[in-house]
Amino acid sequence: MNRYSQYCKPSLNHGIYAMGLDKVFHRAEKGTMFYLDEKGNECAVIDFLGGYGAALIGHNNPKMIQAATANFQQQIAFHNQFSVRDAASELAERLNAILKTENQLHDDFYFSFTSTGAESIEVAIKHAEMARRNETQYFVEEMQFAISQLHRATKVVEPVLSDEQRQLLGLSIDANVGELIAAVRSYNEQQLRLQPYFVVLKNAFHGKLMTSIQLTHGEMYRAPFAHLGVQAEFIAVNELSTALSALNEKHSATLLMPKLKGSTVKLIAQPLRLATAILVEPVQGEGGIHCLTVEHSKYLKTLSQALECPIISDEIQSGSGRCGALTAGSEIGLKADYFVLSKALAGGIAKLGLVAISKNKYQAGFDIIQSSTFGEDDHSARIALAFLDELYDPQQNLLERIKNQGELIKARLNELQERYPKLIKEVRGKGLLIGIEFNADMALDSIWLKSILYQGFLGYMITGYLFNNYHIRVAPSSSAPNVVRLEPTIHVTELEIDQLITGLEDVCKVLQYQDSYHFLKHLTEGAKTRSARAELADYRAFYSGLQQSDSEADVKVAFVNHLISVDWIWQVDPAMEGVPEVEAKLLIERLGFDWRVAPLPPMRITSTAGKTVDFILYPLSVTSEQISVMLQNNELDAIRRAVSERAQTAQRDGCSVAGFGMFTSVVSNNCKSIRATDIALTSGNALTVGMTKLAVLEQIKARNVQVDKVAVIGSAGNIGSVYATVMAEHCQQLVLVGSARMGSKKRLLKAAYKIYSDIWDSVKTQSSLTGLIKKVADHPQCQHWLTDEAQCPSDIASALFELFSQDMNGLVVIAEDLREAYDCSVIVCATNASEAILDVNRLMSNALICDVSIPHNLSDKDLALRPDVSCIRGGIVGTPNGESLDARARAYLDPGQIYACMAESVILGLESVEQHYSYGDLSKSQVDEILVMAQKQGFFLAGSKDKGSM
């Protein structure tokens, strides 16, 4: 863990680590940045990001450094607040002239200086609301004056109201002036409480401060703070021409103004403005590089006039020359009332932001209530003046150069888009602010690549690929992660553009060929052993056989699973074949920023009755080993949130049931920690126990095993006690084995009582008179209790336990020592011990072990030492018509098979079960019930599971 992660931004640091961007830049010059690699060698990176737009004229531009150095050498006053700030006023004068000329405006501007763009947006919207409030206050004062005139009237005044006004105010036809005044005041107070709003374009990004973040369209940024107040109406640019009627319908307010004339009083409706301002980015940067047009500007101006509110042009990213002018809006005739500038304005070496407010909109006294400790400082103002000198130097003609460079880059990118139209959707931009949008619905079958797209990280991972393979620095648009954003400096060369195009073409080939390893292998450079494959390979043929039904199934069910181990990534994705375990482990660890995996194509299953179900896997890219560590350390919050998210996503996707396999059921406490509202949840434990029982019985029959004693290790737990109960009818003695931990004996006794209670129920119903059940049924005392119910003990379980005594000849024996299990011919393991606990050398000859523990109690390595011992890990389920899982998720299964925990989800969906099933504690009745349902729907035991699937 580095200091940045430990003390600054832990989540962001994890993200840049996952992308391979975890570098420390130690210097920058012009359009190049430098970092030291692990060996201490300096590496150069072409900067196509340009400080998110701030480094337009290059990093450490000599003239900017010269201006800054002069400030220090002259010992200028940094903190000369509450005085005449000459440098700031000189900068304002200069900008005022440029703004008026570029935008063809006549009015001068007042300038309010800040340190950042987001702060400048806050100032702009604060001023706009002050103006709206002052306007409202004027009408309030007029209303109060009019009411006071009514109070001072010396003669009787008769209200003259329309029927509509009387109905609105709830006044009768004979209401007097006093009643009218009270009703008008009440109505106006209600109207004044209506919340003002801002009109904002969809895809907008206006900052991350408390107010500006609520005017940013991206849900990720806005949602956590939406309840705090500022109201925004987000409008798509193609809806601008029709937006007015919808806005007026939703936000309409009027004040009623009494008008005294002679002996009568009428009410005049005065419209009350609720629209504070319209916020516009002429080129939307963070939203995906969307450029507004002249037509959009006309619609915005019409809307502004109709709503009687100002236009605030957010030029933080698009302005200061980035798009070939001080303000990009000047290119489309926007003619805003406010201009917000920042980023490049301070030459890339200082922090400066500002709001220019048209004098005809300016509110007197605003400059008194608005101030900033670092705003108007001479240092940044002088640097900004030097920046303007550079930008408008006639000998350099930078603005024209910026436009030409931008057109060249776009032309090259458009050629690339024509070669890969299925991958690149569009190239957009103006000047040196350009976006490449990759198709969100591109055909990706590689699980790794598809999941990156599914997670919304394609642009981020492309960024990492270009950085590590081509030494190019770009970034995605934060609110449009499939858009790769380019904001190079003016120093970008044709050779560097060639390198960018080469890198992007390589990206397209990687995506086209579905070579996930080639796309991600830069993340594993630190692995001691790596795959020998270096060249790009084409995997399209592998995916050509994948089929998916076009028709809708009758029902959809989900199943949440995860990777068994790191070496299974080759089965999940063929491009990963041959990747050494140590490299695979590092790759999975680095990509752990987001565990979500794209759902696999549905497996269509048809029941014997003809009902269809789509079985959909919702995997997590985390291994059993990783989750085991979480369990040992009791660090389960993250994995539980991830499991819950999978259930919630499945619910949104229309699944009626979600099953949880492998460790997902363990960490969720058999689904009880999962937070999903409208989907049935199941751990699959009922059918797992049921099919395991059938598999054990099948093995007993096939091996002709004499079953006298059966030991169940882990009987104190819920699953273990159910296994013990279902085995009771198939043995002559049950040995319940627990641990030596405190409370184990008490839990074992509780399990024994439960077993005896279930046995007695079977005896009474005569449902299965075999094994222990027959022994109980044949006992004279039990027969007496059956014939004379009045003599039957109320606590029958305790009575049976005492009756059959607690010695080694008893029917149900409690043992806290594992040694008591070794003389049993059948041993069922259902513990959560962290390691293998069975001593293979002490097992009976030809013993049958059923090990369903997580992790397993008998390791495959130990088992190999005893070829006479058989071990099964559970039962495998056959599908009704031989339907098979996607080969990439089949693990140890053959075609036509699924695991019991998976089958339970399918069966519950086919049975239209709406309640949680194997949820929390399990019962024998659930096991019996699910076996009946399985048979009804055409599922059957297909064999024994002899390998671990965890």
N, C-alpha and C positions, 0 to 999 in steps of 0.2 A: 504494500500500500504506500503510495507516495504522499507527500505533504498536501498536494492539491486535493487529493481524495480525502485525506484525513481531516483537513481543516477548512476546505472551501466548498467544493462541489462534488460530493460523493457519487451522485447519480450521473451527472455529466461526465465525470472522469471514467465511470464504468462504460458509458457509451462510446467515448472516444477510444478507449482501450479495445472495445469490441470491433471498432472500425480500423484499428491499426493506426490511429492518429495520435497516439500518446507520445508525442515528441516535445522537447523543450527547445524553442527557437531562441537563439542567443543573439542574432543580429539580422538586419534586413537592409537591403539597398535597392533602390529603384523598384523593379518588379520581381525581385528575388528575395527569398527568405532562407536562412541557414540554421541547421541544427547539427549536433554531434551524434554520430552513431555509437554503438556499443564499444567500438574500438577507439573512439575519440576522433574519428575522421569527420571533417566538416562536409556536410551534404547540402547541396543547393536544391531549392524547390522553386519552380515557376509559380508565382502567385497570381492565379486567376480569380482570387477572392477579394483581394484589395481591401482588407480590413472591413468587410461587409460594406464597402463603398467609400470608406473614409480615406483610403490611400490612393486617391485618383491620380495625383501627380507623382506618385511613387513614394516608397518608404524612405524616410530621412532625406527628403528633397533638400539639396544644398542651400537653396535660397530660404527655405523654411528654417533650417538649422541656423543659418546666418541671422535671421530675424530673432529667433529665440535666444541665440548667444548674445546678440546685442542687448536684448532686454536684461540679461543677467549682468553683462558687463557694465551697463549704464545704471544698474541697481534701481530699476524702475519700482515704483510703489505697487506691490501686489494687492495690498489691502488698504485701498483708499476709499472705502465706502463712505457714504454721506458727504460726498464732495462732487465737484464737476468732473465727470469721467471723459476726458478729452479723446482718448483713443477709441472708446466705444462710440462716441458721437461722430467721430470721423468715419468709422466703419459704417455707421447707420446712414450717414449722408451719401456715402459711396453706393451702398446697396439700394438706397431709395431711388437714385437716378437710374441704376440698371434695371430695377424692377419696373419702373414706369416706362422706360424705353422698350424693354423686351415685351412687356405685356400690353403695350399701347394704352396705358392708364394715365389719367390726368391728376388724380389726387395723390398727395404725399402720404407717407406712412409714419407711424410711430413704431419704435422698435423696443421690444422687451427681450433682454439677454438672459440666457441660462447656461448650463454646462452640458446638457445632453438633449437629444431629440425628444425622448419621452417626456422630459421635464418641460420642454417647449410646447408639446401637445397639451400638457396639463394647463399651461398658462393660456393657451389659445381657447380651450373650451371653458376655462374659468372666466375669461373676459367675455366670451359669447354669452354665457349664462348670466353674467352681471348685466349685460346689455338687455337681455330679454327680461330680466327681473326688474330693471329700472323702468322699462317700458310698461310692464304690468303694474308697477307701483304708481305710475302716472295715472293709469285708469282707475286704480283703487282710490287714489286721492280725489279724482273727479267724482267717483261714485259717492264717496263719503261727504263731499261738499254738497252734492245734489240732495242727499238724504237730509243733511243739516238744514237745507232750505225748506224742506217739507216740515221739519220740526218748528221752524220759525214762522211758518205761514200764519197770518193773523186771521184768515178766514177759512171757512170749511172748504176742504179740497176733496173732490170726488175722483176716485181712481177710474180711469177709462182703459180697460184691458180687453184684449182679444180672448176668445174662448180658449185658444191654444195656450196663452199666457196664464189664464186662470187655472187651467188643468196642470200646467207645468209647476205652478206655485202652490197648488192645492187650495185655492181661494174660492169662496162662494161669491155669488153675483152681488151680494150686498156687503162684501168685506169693506172695512174702513181703512183709512190711511195708516193707522197704527199696525193693523194686521198686514197691510201691504209692505210696510217698511221691514217688519220682522221676517216676512217670507223672502223678500229680496235679499236681505242680509244673509239669511240661511243658505239660500241658493248660491249666492256669490262666494260665500266661504267654501262651499262644496266645490265649486269650479276652481277656486284658487288652490285647492289641495291636489288637483290633478297634476300628475308628474310630467315634467317636461321631457323631451326626448331628442336624440340626435339621429340624423339620417346618415347611415354609413353604408358603403358598398360592400357586398359580399367579397370575400377574399382579402378584406382590408387587414392591415396590420398598423396599429398606431401607437404601439408601445406596451410596456409591461408594468407601469405604475398603477396604483389602485384605481384611478379613474380611466386612464387610457387603455388599460387592459380590457375594460368592459366595452370598449369600442373597437377591439380587435376581434375579427370574425372567427378565428380558430378556436374551436370548442375546448381544446386542451388547455389553452391559456385562460379563456374567459369563464368557463363553467364554475370553477371553485369560488369565484368572487361575484357571480351574477346576482346574488341576493343582497349585495351591499348598496345598491341604489341606482346608479346611472342607467337610464333606459336607452337602448339603441334599437333602431329599426334597420335591419340589414336588407339591402335591395340589390338584386343582380343588375348588372349594367344593361342587360337586354329588357329589363322591366322598368327602366327609368321613364319611358314615355307614358306608362300607365300607372305609375306609382301614386300620383296625387290623390286620386279618388280613394284608394285603399287607406292612405295615411289619414285623410280627413275623416273617413268613416271611423277609424280607430281612435284618433286623437282630435277630438273636437271640444272646444270650450268657448263659452261666451259669458260676459258680465252683463247684467241687466242694470241700465242707467236710468233712474227716474228723471223725467223731463216735466217740469212744472210750467204750465201755461194757463194763466188766469186762475180759474177755480178747478181746473182738472189737472191730473197727472197721468202721463203715459210712460211706458217702459220702452226704452230703446236698447236693442241687442248690440253689444259691442264685442266683436270677435276678439278672443284672447289667444295670443300666439303661444303654442306649446313647443313648436320646433325651435330648438336652440340654435342649431347650425347643421350644415351638411359638410361632412368630412370626406375629402377626396385625395387619393394618391394618383397623380396623372399616370404613373407607371407603378403598378402594385408589385413590390419587391418580394416580401416574405410570403405573399399570397400566391406566388407562382409566375411572376413577371407577366402581368396582363397590362397592355397599353390601352389607355383610353383614346378615343378618336375625337375629331371635330364634332361629329354628330352627338357623341356622348356629352360633350361640353355644352352644346345647345340645350339638350334635355336638362342638364344640371342647372343651367341658368334659368330656364323656364320654371323648374321646380323651386329654385331659390326665390324667385319673384313671387310665385304663388303662395309659398309658405311664409314669405316675408322674413326669411332668415339668411344669414351670411353663408358664404362658401369658404371653408378653411382648406387650403391646398397644402397637403402634407408632402413636402419636397425633401424630407430628411434624407432619403436614399436616392431619389431620382434627380434631385437638384444639385446645386453647386457645381455644375458642369458635367455631371455624370452622364447625362443624356444629350449633351451638346449645347446646353444653354444654362443660365443660372437657374431657371425654373422650367421643368419639362412641360408644365401647363401652358407656357407661352407658345409652344409649338402647335397647340390644338385650340388656342383662343379661349382658354378657361376663364380668364379675368376674375380671379378670386378676390375676396375681401381681406383674407388673412393668408400669409405665406409663412410656412414653418421650414426653417433650414437648419442643418447641422452636419454631422459626419465630415465630408470632405472640406467644408468651409474653413476649417482650422488647419488645412494643409497636411492633415494626417498625423500631426505631432502635438496637438493641443485639444482640449475639450471645450467645445463651444456650440451653443444652440441659440436660436432666436425665433421670435415671432414678429412679423411685420404686419401691423394692423392699419388698415386704411383709416385716414383721419376722419372721414365722414362716418365711420362706425365706432370710433374710439370713445370710451366712456371716461369722462373727467374723473380724476382721482384714482383710476385703476393703478397707476404707477406708484401710488402711496401704499396700497394694500398688497401689491406684488413686488417682491424683492428676492434676491438670491445672493448668498454670501459670495459666491464665485462668479456670478453674472456680472458682465460689464468690465471684467478685469482687463487691465492694459495689456498684459502678457498675451492672452489669446486674441484680443482685438488686433494687436499689431501683427501677429502671425496671420490672421485672416486678411488683413490689408495686403500683406506680402503675397498671400495666395491669390487674391484678386488681381494683383499686378501680373502674376505669372499667367493666370487664366486668360487675361485680356491683353497680353503682350501681342501687339500686331505682327511682330516679327515671327513669333512662334505659331500664331493662328491655331491655338490648341482646340478651340471648340469645333472648328471644321475638321481638324485631325481626329478628334474623338468620334465624330459622326462617320468619317471614312473608315476608321478602324472597326467600328461597330458593324458597318455594312459588310466589310470584308469577312469578319468572323461569322456573321449570319449567313452569308452566301456559302461559305464552306460547310457550315452546319446543315443548311438546307440540302446541299448535295448529299451529305451523309444520310439525312432523313429520307431522301428519295431512294437510297440504296437499302434502307431498313425501315420501310413504312410500317411494318407490323410491330416494331419495337419502339421507334421514336414517333410520337404522335404529332408534335408541333415544335417549331422553333419560334420564339417570340423575343421582342426586346426593342430597345431604342438606345443608340449610342453604345456605351460600354456597360450597359445593364441588360443582360441577355439570359434567357432561360431555355433549357432543353427539356421538354416534357416527354418522359417515357410512358408508354401505354400502361395504364393500371390493369388492363385486362389482357395483357400479352399472354400468349399460350406457353406457360411454363409447367412442365410435368416433374422436373427435378424437385424433390421434396425440400431440399435446402434453398434453392433459388425461389421456389414458389412461396416458401414460408417467409423469406426476406421481403418479398413483395406484399404478402398477406399482413405482415407486421407493420407495413408502412415504412420500411427502412431501405428500400431499394436505392433511393438517392444517396443515402448515407453510406451504404456499402460500395456504391460506385465511387463515391468520394474517396473512400479508403483504398480502393483498387487503383485509381489514378495516382494517388499520392505515393503508394508503395511500389508501383510498377513503372510509373512514368514521371515521377517527381513533379507532379502537377497538383496544385492546391485549389480545390473548388469547394462548394458546399451546396446542399439542397436548400430549397426554400422551406422554412420551418413549418409553415402552414400548408405546404404542398410538397410532401416529401418525395414525390416522383419527379419533381422538377429539379434539375441540376442548374445551379445559378452561377453565372460568370460575371465578375466585376473586376476585370483586370485594370492595371494601371496604364497610363498613357505610354509606358515604355515597352509594352508588349510588341514583340517582333513577329515577322512572318514565319520564322523558324519555330518560334514558340507556338504559334497557331498551328503549324504543321504537326508539332508534337501533340498538341491537344487533340487534333482530329485523329491522329494515329491511335492515341489512347482510347478515345471514344469508339473508334471502329473496332478496336480489340474488345471493348466491353460488349458491343453488339454481337460480335462473333461468339463470345463466351455464352451470352444469353441465348443466342440462336442454337448453339451446339449443346446447350444444357450441361456445360462442364462446370459443376459446382466446385470441384476441387481447385481447378485453375483460378476460379473467381476468389477463393478464400485462402489459398495456400500461403499468401503473404502473412497471414495471421499466425502461422506456426513456425516462423523462422527460428524461434527460440527453442524448439524441440530438439532433443539430442539425436533422435532418429526420425528421419522424414522419408516420405515416398520418393522413389527415384524418378517418378514421372515429372517431366518439366514442360513438355509440349502440350498445347491445346488439343483436346480430343473431341470427336463428334459423337454424342450419345443419343441423337434423335431416333436412331433405329430401335434402340431399346424400348422407347416409349410408344412406338408406333402400334404395338399390340394392345395397349390399354383401351378398354372399352367402358362406356358408361351409358346407362339407359337414358333415353330422352324423355320417357314418360314419367309421370308422377307416381310414386308408390302410395299405397293406402295409408301408410304411417311411416314416420322417420324416428329412429332411435339413435342415441349417441353413446359412445364409449370412450372414456378417458384413459389413456395409457402413457407409457414413457419408454425410453430406451432401456433395454436390459443391461447393457454395458457399452463402453465406448467402441469396442470392436464391432458392434452391430451396425455402425453407420454405413458399412459397405452394402449391407442388404437393403437399407433404407434408400440409398442413392448409389447407383452403379459407378458414378464418377469417383466415389470415395474408396473403391475397391483397392486393396493393397496399402492403404494408409496405416502405418504402424500404430499400435495402441497408444504409445506415448504422444504421438502427434495428434491422434484423434481426441485424446483427453484434453490436450491444450486447446484444440479448436472448440470443443464443446464448452470448455470453461470460459473462453473469451466471448463466445456468442451467448453466454448466460445472461446477457442484458435483458433478453426477452425469451422466455421459454416456450412461447406459443408456436405451435407448428400448424401449418395450413391443414384443414381437414382433408383426409384422403377421399378419393372418389368413392361413392356409396357402393356397398355390397348389397345387391338386390336378392332377397330371400323370399320364396313363396311357400306358404304353409300348405299342409295337406288339404286345407279347405279352400285354397286359392287366393288367400289374402296376401298382399305383398308388403314388405317392409324394407326400407333402406337403412342399412346398418352403417353408421358413419363414425370413423375414428377421429377423435380430437386429441392428438398427442401433445406431449410436453417433451422438449429436448433436454431432459435431465435424466441422469442414469440412476440405477438402483444404488450404486455406491455413494453417489452424492446425497441421495435422500437418506440413506442409512446414517451418514454423518450428521445430517440435520436431526434425525431422531435421537442419536446418541447425545448430541449437544442441546437437545430440546430447543432448536431454532426452527420453528415450524411456521411462523407467520407468513413468510414469503411463499412457501410451497402451498400452504392452505389457500392463500389469495389466488395463486395461479390455478389451483384445482377448481375453486369456485368460479373463476373467470371462464374456464372451459364449460362448466355447466350453464352459466348464464348465456354464453355465446350459443351453445346448442339450443337453449330455450328460444333465443331470438331467431335462430335458423329454422324453427318449427318442429323440433324434436319433442316427442311426448315423454320419453324416458331417457335418462342418462345413467349409464353404468360406469363403475369405477374399478379398474383392475390394478393388479400389482401393488405398488406402494401407495397409489392414490387413495385406496380405501383405508389403508393403515393410517396415513397422516391425517385423514379427514375423520378419524374415529368412526369408521363405518358409515360415512356420509353425514354425520351429525354436525360437523363444522362447516358444511357447504352451504353457502347462502344463495339459493336460487328459489324463486317463488312459484312458478307455474310449470314445473316439470317434475315427474316422478323420479326419485333417486333410488339407486340400489347398488350395494357393494358386490352383488353377485354371489354372496356367501351361501345362500340357500341351495342353489343348483350346484355350486362347487362341492358342498358337503354331500349332496344327494348323488352326484355323479361319482364322487370319490368313493362313497359307500358301494355303489354298483361295481366300480373298478376293483375294489378290494375283494368283493364277493366273487367276481369273475376270476381273479387271481387265485383265490382260495380254492375254487373249483378246479381251475386248470392245473394247479400244482398239487391238488389233493392234500392240502394242509389240514392237519387236525387242529381245530380251533378250540382249545380249552380256555386258555387265559389270553385276554387282550389287554394290553396296557395303553392308556391314553396319557401321553405326556403333555402337560399344559391343561389338564382338566379343570383347573381353577378358573381358567378364562372362559368367556362365553362360547367361543367357537369350539374349544376343546370339550366343554361339557356337552355340547350338542353332538359332536362326534361320538362321545361316550354313550349318549342316549341312543343314537341310531345303531350302534354296535351291540347294544344290550340284547337284542333279539337274535344275535348270531354267535354268542359265546356262552361259556359256562361260568366264567368269572371275569369281572372287570377290575382292573387295577388303575386307580386314579392317582397319577403321579403329579405332584406339584413341586415347587421349589422350597428351599428352606427359609425363604424370606418371611418376615413377620406378617402374620395374617394369612399365610398360605393354607394352613390346616383348616382355618375357619371357612375359607373359600371352597376348599375341597369338600368339607362336610356339607356346605350349601349345595354343591354340585351333586353330591351323592343323594341328598334328599330330593333334588329335582329329578334325578334318574329314577328313583323309586316311585316318585309321584307319577311320572310318565308310564312306568311299568304297570302301576296299578290301574291307570286309565285303560291300558291295553288289555289287562286281565278282565276288567269289568265289561269291556265291549267285545271281548273274545276275538279281537281283530288280528292278532298275530301271536299264537301260543308256541313260540320257539325260544331257545336260548334261556336267558334269565327270566323271561316272562313266563315260560312254561314252569320253571322251578318255583316261582312265586305262586303261580296258579295251582300247582300240585301240592303245596304245603297245606297240611290239615288246618292249621290256624287261619290261613288265608281263605280256605274254603268255608270255614265257619263264619268269617266276617262277611263273605259274599252272601251266604244264606240268611244271616241275621244282621242286617244293616244297622240295627240299633246298637249292636255290640262292636261295630266297626269304629276304631279310634278316629277322632276328628282330625288329628295330625297323623294321617296314615303313613306319610313318608318317614317320619321319625320312628313310628312303630315298626315299620318294615326294616329299617336300619338296625334297630335294636334286636328284632326277631332273628335276623340272619347274622347277628353278631359282627364284631369287628375283630376277627382273627383271620389268619391267612386262608381259612377255608370259607370265609364269607363270600357272598355273591358280589358285593361291591366293596373293594378294599381301598382304604386311603393310605397312600405312601408318600412320604416327603423325601425319600431317598431314591435316586435314579436307579440304584442297583436292583430295586424290586421289579424293574421292567425287563431285566435281561433273561429271565426264565419264561418269558411270554413268547408264543409263536407268532403273534401279530402285535406290532407296536404302531400306534398312530401318534405322530408328532404334530402338535399344534401350539407351538410356543412362539415367543418373540425374542428368544435369546439372541444375543448379538453375534454368536459364533456357533459352530458345530459342537454339540454336547454329547452325542452318542459315541461310546467306545466300541468301534466296530468289532474288535477282537472278543468282546464279551457277549456278543449276540448269539442266540441259539443257532444251531445248525439249521439251514434252510428257512431261516426266519423271513417273515414278510414285513417289510417296513413301509408304512404310508406316511411320508414326510411332507406335510403341507405347511410347515413352519416358514416364517419370514424373518430372517433368512433361514435356510435349511439347517436342520439339526444333524443331518448325515451328509457329509460332503461327497462329491463324486470321486474325489481322490481317495478317500478312505474306503468307499464302496468297492473300488477296484481291487482292494486287498481281500475281499470276501466274495468270490464269484458264486458261492452257494446262496448268498443272501439276495433277495429281490427287493427292490425299492421302487415305489411309484410315487409320483408327485401330485397325483390327482387323476381325474377322469377327463377324457377328451370327448367332445360332443360332435356327432355327425349332423350335418344339415339336411333338411327334408329332401332336397333334390340334388345334392352334391355341390351346392353353391360354395364358392371359395373366397377367402380373403384376398385382398390385393397381395401379390407375391412379396411386395416390399415390407409387409407387416405380418407375414405368416409365421415368422420365427421358426419354432420347431414343428409346426403343424404340416400335415399333408393336405393336398386339395380335398375339399369337401368337409373340412373340419374347422371348428372354432373352439375356443376355451369355454368352459362352463360359465365363468363370470360374464363373458360376452353373450353367450346364448341366453342367459337370464334376462338381459336387457331386451333382446329380440322377442322373447316369449311374452314378456310383460307388455310390450308394444302390440303384439298380435292379439293379446287378451284384453286390450284396451284398459289396462290397470292404470288408474289415475293416482293412487296413493303410493307413498314410499313403500318399498318392499323389504329387502334385506338392509334395513336401516337401524343402526344401533344394535341392540341385542337380538340374537337370532333364536328361533325356537324350532323344535322338531316338527311341529305342525306345518311350519313354512316349508321345510325341506320336503315333507310328504306332498304338500300341495303343489310345489313347483315341479316335482317329478311327474305328477299327473298332467299338469299343463304342458310340460315338454312333450310327453307322449301324444297328447291330443294334437299338438301343432306339428308333429312329425320329426321331432328331435330325438336322438338316441345316443347311447354310449357307443363311441367309435373306437375306444381303446384306452389304454392307460398312459398317462404322461410320465415318462421316465427321465426327463431332463428338466432342469430348473428353468423357469420362465420369468424369473424376477430380475 
